[in-house]
């Protein structure tokens, strides 16, 4: 069964970006949002790195943490054929209650797509009453209904 990554978070994190579950490319690379057509790191580059491509995964992670942004996925593990969120079955959620109690400076949750928000609402609805939260357009290449510039503009409103 695919298993998600450890959270990228520290004591200065104020915004937590929440995905659903790493896709095959991310699992193979052991990196968040590793698919070359996923817009996530390009959006972060445009927002925080003057549009310059990050030179390594470590630089990507360090950039987010330096800006008070963390990452984690809704699901600890699940069954799934391929990388589409619509194929997720027998999911087991991550423990956001414990994480957010430990990192109490988190003020805002940003959901990377509708499916991410739906899983969070299913397992952690009480936290939605406590924290500011927004559902943003999925950065996945499967979300081809919006162009990059539209995704970028929406994400930049909240980060």
C-alpha positions as a Markdown table, in Angstrom:
| # | Residue | x | y | z |
|---|---|---|---|---|
| 1 | Unk | 0.0 | 0.0 | 0.0 |
| 2 | Unk | 1.3 | 3.5 | -0.8 |
| 3 | Unk | 2.2 | 5.4 | 2.3 |
| 4 | Unk | 2.4 | 9.2 | 2.6 |
| 5 | Unk | 5.5 | 11.2 | 3.7 |
| 6 | Unk | 6.3 | 12.7 | 7.0 |
| 7 | Unk | 4.9 | 16.2 | 7.4 |
| 8 | Unk | 7.1 | 19.1 | 6.3 |
| 9 | Unk | 6.5 | 21.5 | 9.3 |
| 10 | Unk | 8.4 | 23.4 | 12.0 |
| 11 | Unk | 7.6 | 25.6 | 14.9 |
| 12 | Unk | 7.3 | 28.7 | 12.7 |
| 13 | Unk | 4.8 | 27.2 | 10.3 |
| 14 | Unk | 1.6 | 29.3 | 10.0 |
| 15 | Unk | 0.1 | 27.9 | 6.8 |
| 16 | Unk | -0.3 | 24.2 | 6.2 |
| 17 | Unk | -0.9 | 23.0 | 2.6 |
| 18 | Unk | -2.7 | 19.7 | 2.6 |
| 19 | Unk | -2.7 | 17.3 | -0.4 |
| 20 | Unk | -4.6 | 14.0 | -0.7 |
| 21 | Unk | -1.9 | 11.3 | -1.2 |
| 22 | Unk | 1.4 | 11.3 | -3.1 |
| 23 | Unk | 1.1 | 10.0 | -6.6 |
| 24 | Unk | 3.3 | 7.4 | -8.2 |
| 25 | Unk | 6.0 | 9.9 | -9.4 |
| 26 | Unk | 6.2 | 11.5 | -5.9 |
| 27 | Unk | 6.4 | 8.1 | -4.2 |
| 28 | Unk | 9.1 | 6.9 | -6.6 |
| 29 | Unk | 11.1 | 10.1 | -6.0 |
| 30 | Unk | 10.3 | 10.3 | -2.3 |
| 31 | Unk | 9.3 | 14.0 | -2.8 |
| 32 | Unk | 6.2 | 16.0 | -2.5 |
| 33 | Unk | 4.7 | 17.0 | -5.9 |
| 34 | Unk | 7.4 | 15.3 | -7.9 |
| 35 | Unk | 5.4 | 14.8 | -11.1 |
| 36 | Unk | 7.1 | 17.1 | -13.7 |
| 37 | Unk | 3.7 | 18.5 | -14.9 |
| 38 | Unk | 2.4 | 19.2 | -11.4 |
| 39 | Unk | 2.2 | 22.9 | -11.0 |
| 40 | Unk | 2.9 | 23.1 | -7.3 |
| 41 | Unk | 6.6 | 23.8 | -7.3 |
| 42 | Unk | 6.3 | 26.2 | -10.3 |
| 43 | Unk | 3.7 | 28.1 | -8.3 |
| 44 | Unk | 6.0 | 28.2 | -5.3 |
| 45 | Unk | 8.9 | 29.3 | -7.6 |
| 46 | Unk | 6.9 | 32.1 | -9.1 |
| 47 | Unk | 5.7 | 33.2 | -5.6 |
| 48 | Unk | 8.9 | 32.9 | -3.5 |
| 49 | Unk | 11.9 | 32.4 | -5.8 |
| 50 | Unk | 11.5 | 35.1 | -8.5 |
| 51 | Unk | 10.4 | 32.4 | -11.0 |
| 52 | Unk | 13.7 | 30.7 | -10.8 |
| 53 | Unk | 13.6 | 26.9 | -10.8 |
| 54 | Unk | 14.6 | 25.4 | -7.4 |
| 55 | Unk | 18.0 | 23.7 | -7.7 |
| 56 | Unk | 17.1 | 20.8 | -5.3 |
| 57 | Unk | 14.3 | 19.3 | -3.3 |
| 58 | Unk | 16.1 | 20.5 | -0.1 |
| 59 | Unk | 15.9 | 24.1 | -1.5 |
| 60 | Unk | 12.2 | 23.7 | -2.2 |
| 61 | Unk | 11.5 | 22.5 | 1.3 |
| 62 | Unk | 13.7 | 25.2 | 2.9 |
| 63 | Unk | 12.0 | 27.9 | 0.9 |
| 64 | Unk | 8.6 | 26.8 | 2.1 |
| 65 | Unk | 9.6 | 26.6 | 5.7 |
| 66 | Unk | 11.4 | 30.0 | 5.5 |
| 67 | Unk | 8.0 | 31.4 | 4.5 |
| 68 | Unk | 6.1 | 29.7 | 7.3 |
| 69 | Unk | 4.5 | 27.1 | 5.0 |
| 70 | Unk | 4.3 | 23.4 | 5.7 |
| 71 | Unk | 3.1 | 20.4 | 3.7 |
| 72 | Unk | 1.3 | 17.2 | 4.6 |
| 73 | Unk | -1.2 | 14.8 | 3.0 |
| 74 | Unk | -4.6 | 13.8 | 4.3 |
| 75 | Unk | -4.0 | 10.1 | 4.0 |
| 76 | Unk | -1.4 | 8.0 | 5.8 |
| 77 | Unk | -2.0 | 5.2 | 3.3 |
| 78 | Unk | -4.6 | 3.8 | 1.0 |
| 79 | Unk | -5.2 | 1.4 | -1.9 |
| 80 | Unk | -5.1 | 3.1 | -5.3 |
| 81 | Unk | -4.5 | 2.0 | -8.8 |
| 82 | Unk | -2.5 | 4.7 | -10.5 |
| 83 | Unk | -2.3 | 8.3 | -9.2 |
| 84 | Unk | -5.8 | 9.6 | -9.5 |
| 85 | Unk | -7.5 | 10.6 | -6.3 |
| 86 | Unk | -10.8 | 9.2 | -7.6 |
| 87 | Unk | -9.2 | 5.7 | -7.4 |
| 88 | Unk | -8.5 | 5.9 | -3.7 |
| 89 | Unk | -9.9 | 3.1 | -1.6 |
| 90 | Unk | -9.6 | 1.9 | 2.0 |
| 91 | Unk | -7.9 | 5.1 | 3.1 |
| 92 | Unk | -6.5 | 5.7 | 6.5 |
| 93 | Unk | -6.2 | 9.3 | 7.5 |
| 94 | Unk | -3.2 | 11.1 | 9.0 |
| 95 | Unk | -3.5 | 12.4 | 12.6 |
| 96 | Unk | -4.0 | 16.2 | 12.1 |
| 97 | Unk | -5.3 | 16.7 | 15.6 |
| 98 | Unk | -2.0 | 15.6 | 17.1 |
| 99 | Unk | 0.1 | 17.5 | 14.5 |
| 100 | Unk | -1.8 | 20.8 | 14.9 |
| 101 | Unk | -1.7 | 20.5 | 18.7 |
| 102 | Unk | 2.1 | 20.1 | 18.5 |
| 103 | Unk | 2.4 | 23.0 | 15.9 |
| 104 | Unk | 0.0 | 25.5 | 17.4 |
| 105 | Unk | 1.2 | 28.5 | 15.3 |
| 106 | Unk | -0.6 | 27.0 | 12.2 |
| 107 | Unk | -3.4 | 29.5 | 11.5 |
| 108 | Unk | -4.5 | 28.5 | 8.0 |
| 109 | Unk | -5.1 | 25.3 | 6.1 |
| 110 | Unk | -4.9 | 25.4 | 2.3 |
| 111 | Unk | -6.3 | 22.3 | 0.5 |
| 112 | Unk | -4.7 | 21.3 | -2.8 |
| 113 | Unk | -7.9 | 20.5 | -4.6 |
| 114 | Unk | -11.5 | 19.5 | -3.8 |
| 115 | Unk | -10.7 | 15.9 | -3.0 |
| 116 | Unk | -8.2 | 16.9 | -0.4 |
| 117 | Unk | -10.8 | 19.1 | 1.3 |
| 118 | Unk | -13.4 | 16.3 | 1.1 |
| 119 | Unk | -11.1 | 13.8 | 2.9 |
| 120 | Unk | -10.2 | 16.3 | 5.5 |
| 121 | Unk | -13.8 | 17.2 | 6.1 |
| 122 | Unk | -14.6 | 13.5 | 6.4 |
| 123 | Unk | -12.0 | 12.8 | 9.1 |
| 124 | Unk | -11.3 | 16.1 | 10.8 |
| 125 | Unk | -14.4 | 18.3 | 10.5 |
| 126 | Unk | -14.0 | 19.7 | 14.0 |
| 127 | Unk | -10.7 | 21.3 | 13.0 |
| 128 | Unk | -12.4 | 23.2 | 10.1 |
| 129 | Unk | -14.4 | 25.1 | 12.7 |
| 130 | Unk | -11.2 | 26.1 | 14.5 |
| 131 | Unk | -9.0 | 27.2 | 11.6 |
| 132 | Unk | -9.2 | 29.5 | 8.6 |
| 133 | Unk | -9.2 | 27.2 | 5.5 |
| 134 | Unk | -9.5 | 27.5 | 1.8 |
| 135 | Unk | -9.8 | 25.0 | -1.1 |
| 136 | Unk | -7.5 | 25.9 | -4.0 |
| 137 | Unk | -7.4 | 24.5 | -7.5 |
| 138 | Unk | -5.5 | 21.3 | -7.6 |
| 139 | Unk | -2.0 | 21.6 | -8.9 |
| 140 | Unk | -2.2 | 18.1 | -10.4 |
| 141 | Unk | -1.8 | 17.6 | -14.1 |
| 142 | Unk | -5.1 | 15.8 | -14.0 |
| 143 | Unk | -6.7 | 19.2 | -13.3 |
| 144 | Unk | -6.5 | 20.5 | -16.8 |
| 145 | Unk | -9.6 | 22.6 | -16.7 |
| 146 | Unk | -7.6 | 25.7 | -15.5 |
| 147 | Unk | -4.5 | 27.1 | -17.1 |
| 148 | Unk | -1.4 | 27.7 | -15.1 |
| 149 | Unk | -1.9 | 31.5 | -14.8 |
| 150 | Unk | -5.3 | 31.0 | -13.3 |
| 151 | Unk | -4.0 | 28.4 | -10.8 |
| 152 | Unk | -1.1 | 30.7 | -9.9 |
| 153 | Unk | -3.4 | 33.7 | -9.3 |
| 154 | Unk | -5.7 | 31.7 | -7.0 |
| 155 | Unk | -2.8 | 30.2 | -5.0 |
| 156 | Unk | -1.1 | 33.6 | -4.6 |
| 157 | Unk | -4.3 | 35.1 | -3.1 |
| 158 | Unk | -3.8 | 32.8 | -0.1 |
| 159 | Unk | -0.1 | 32.3 | 0.3 |
